[in-house]
Amino acid sequence: MKLNKLGQNDYALITGASAGIGRAFAEKLASLGLNIILVARREKILNDLRISLEKQYGIHVDVIMADLTQKDGIIAVKQKIMETNSLALLINAAGFGTLGKFNHLDEKKMEALHTIHTTTPLILTHAALQILLKREQGAIINISSMEIFRPPKIGIVYSASKQYISTLTLGIRRQLRNMGASNIQMHVVYPGYTRTEFHHVGDYIGKRPFKKPKFLWTTPDQVVSATLKAVEKNKGKIIPGWINKMIRFIFGIPGVWWILKIFG
C-alpha cells in the first residue's frame, strides 16, 4: 500500500491514540497528509493532540472519547467507521497489560483486557473491512506483541489475547488473498519492549521491565517507522527492529532456557 498515493480526503482511524504507539501513528500519518480519527478515553489529551495536528499539518482531525473495554465505546467507534466512506486505514493500538498468577488476578480486570484486545479489534476490523472492500483499497494494522513468542510467566492473559490478535489478522489476510481482494491489506505488528507509559501504569508499577538493558528497547516512533515501511511492501507479519527479529529467531530454537531467564 503506497501511503503517499492516498487522497487528501482519506482517513486513518487509530485507537489508543492518546499515548505510545497509537499517538506515534497519529503524528506520522498526519505528517503524510492523512486526516485522522483519534480514539481514546482521555478527552483533554485527545483535544490537545487534535489542535496540534490540525495546526501543524493542515489536516482534519476528529476525536472520539471511548472506553473500548465497554460495549458502548465499541459501538460508538464502530458507528464512526461505518459512516466514514473515505476510511483508508484502521489501526487497533489500544490496550493494557496485567501481571500476576492467574488465580490471583481480578476478574473484572481480566474481562476488560480480554475485551479491548479481542472483542474490540474483532468488531472494528469487521466494520472497517466493509468500507475497504467497497473502496477496493486500504489496510488494517493490528498490534500484537513479542510476548506471544515465548511461554508467559506472569502475563498469561495478556499474551493469550495478543495471540488472538495475531491469529485473527493473519487468518483474515489469507481469506482476502483467496478472495482476490489483495488490495485490502492486513498487517499484525509484534513490538517488543517499547518506551511508552505501558510499563508505568496498573500492574506494571514497580515491576522489572525498565531494568532491562537499553539495547532491548525501541521507541514508538521506531515501531511506527518500521511498520509503515513494511506496509508499503505488504509484509503482513511485522517485527520492528533488528533486536526483536533476533530474539524471535532465538525463541524458535530448542533449549533456550538462558534467554527465557533474561527476558522472563
N, C-alpha and C positions, 0 to 999 in steps of 0.2 A: 504494500500500500504506500503510494507516494504522497506523503503528507503535504508537500509543497504544491500539490495539484488540487487540493481541496478548495472549494469555493469560499468566498467571503461570507456567505450565509450559512455555512456549515457549523455544526455544534459538536462539542465534546461534553458529555456528562460524566462527572467524576464524584464518586462517593469517598468519604474520608478526606475531603478537600481542605479541611481546616489546618492540617499539620502533616508533617512527614512526607511520605511518598506521594500521597494524594495531592498535597499542596504543590509539591515539585512538578507533578504532571500539569497542574493548572497553570503554573507560571511558564513552563516550557511551551505548552501548546498555545497559550495566549501570545507568546513571542513569535509563534509561527503564523499568527493571524486568525486562529480559530476562535469562534465565540464559545463561551464556557458556561456550563450549568454546574454550580458548586453545590454539593450536598454534604451537610454535616449537622451537628447539634448546636454548635456554639455561634450564636447569632452575631455578636459583635465582631468576632474574628472573621466570619464569612463576609460581613458587610465591609469591613476594612479591606479585605482582600479584593472584593468586587471593585471598590473605588480605585484601588491601586492598579489593578489590571486594566480597567477601562481607561484610566488616565494615561497610563504608560504605553498601551498598545492600540488604543482606539477601537477596541472590540466591544461587543455587547456581552454582559455577564448577568446571568440570572442566579438567584440564591434560593435554595430550599432548605429550611431548617427541619430536619427529620431525624428521629431516633430509629435507626434501622434494626434495632433489636425488638421493635414493636410493629405490630401489624399495620397500624395506621400510618406509620412512617414509610413502610414499604409500599403501601398502596398509593401514597402521595407521590412518591418518586416514579412509580410505575405509570401513573396517570400523566405525569410530565413527559415521560418518554413517549407515550402513545400520542401525545399532542405535538411532538417535535418531529415534523416530517423531514427536517433537514439534519437530523441526527447522523453523524458520521462515525463517532467514537463513543463507546461506553467503557469506563474504567472502574472496576469494582475494587476499591482500595481500602474500604472501611473495615475496621476490625480491632480486636484487642486480644490479650492473652490471659491465661490462667495458669497457676502453678500449684503444685501440691499433689499428695497422694489422692487418687480418685475417690476413695471412700470418705475423704475429709473435705472435698470440695462442696461449695454451696450450690444447691440445686438450681436456684434462680439464676446464678451467675453462669452456670454451665448452659442453661437453656438460652440465655441471652447470647453467649458466644456461638452456640450452635446456629441460632437464627441469623446472626449477622454474617457468619462465614458460609452458611449453606443455603438457607431459605432465601436470603436477600439476593445473592448473586444468581440463584436459580430463577427467581421471579423476574428480576431486572434483565437478565440475559435473554430470557424468553420473550419479554416485551420488546427489547431492542432489536432482536432478530426479525420481528415482523416488519419493522421500519427498514432495516438494512436490506432485507430481501426484496422489498418493493423498489428500493433505490438501486439495487444490484451493485452495491458497493458499501464498504465500511469495515470496521473492525471492533472487536470486543477484547479487552485486556483484563484478565482476572489475576489477582495477586495471591499466589500460594506462598510457599516458604521452603527454604533449605531443610527445615526441620523434618520434612516428610521422608528424607533420605536416610535417616538414622533412627534406631529404636529410641523412643522418647522415655525419659525418666520421670520428670515432674510436669511435663507439658502435654500429657496424653490427649486431653480433649482438644487442645489447640492443634496438635499435629494431625489428629484424625479429621478435623474439619478442613484443614488445608489440603489433606489428601483428597477429600471430596471435591474441592475446587479444581484440583489438577485433573482428576478423572472426568469430571463433568466437561471441562473445557476441551480436553483432547478428544473425548467422545463426540462432542458436537462438531469439532473440526473435521473428524473423519466423515461424519454424516454429510456435512456440507460439501466436502470433496466428492463424495459418492453421488450427490445430487447434481453435480455440475455447477455448484454455486461457489466456485473458487475465488470470486471477487469479494466474498464475505470472509474475513479472516478472524480466526480465534487464536488467542495467544494466552499462555499461562506463564507467569513470572515467578521465579524462585529466589527471592532475595535472601541473603544471609544476614549477618549482624549489620544493622543499618542504624546510623546515628539519628534517631528520632526520639520523640517523647515516649515511645512504646515501652522502653525499659525504665521509665521514671514514674510510672503510674500503676495503680492497682496492685496486683500480686507481685509485681517486679520490684517494688520499692525495697531497697536494701539487699537485693539479691546479687548474684555473681556476674552477670553479663558484662558490666563495664570494667571488670578486671581482666577481660580477655586482651591478648596482645593487639596492639594498634593495627598491625597489618591485616587482621581479620575483618576490619570494619570498612564499610563503604558509606558514602553519603547518599541522601535521597536523590540529589542531582545526578550522581553517578549511576544509580539504578535506573533513573528515567532516561538518561542519555543512552545507556546500553540497550534498554528496552526499545526505544524508538528506532534505533539503528537496526535492531533485529526485526521490528515490524516492517521496515522498508524492504527487508529481504524475505518476509513472510516465514519466519523461522518456526513459529508455533510454540516450542519449548525454549524459554529464555532464562539462562542463568547469568546474572550480571557479575562481571568481574572475574579476573583470572584466578583469584584465590578460591572463589566459590566453585569454579569449574574444576579446580584441582581437588578440592575437598569432595566434590561429588564423585570424582573418579576414585578417590581413595576409599570412600564409603562403599563402593561397589566391590572392593577386594576383600576376600575372606580373611579373618584373623586380624581385624584392625582394632583390637581392644585398647591399644595405646592411644589411638586417635579419638576413640569414644570417651576415654578418660579426660583428654584435653578439652574436648568440646561438650562434655556431658554436664 
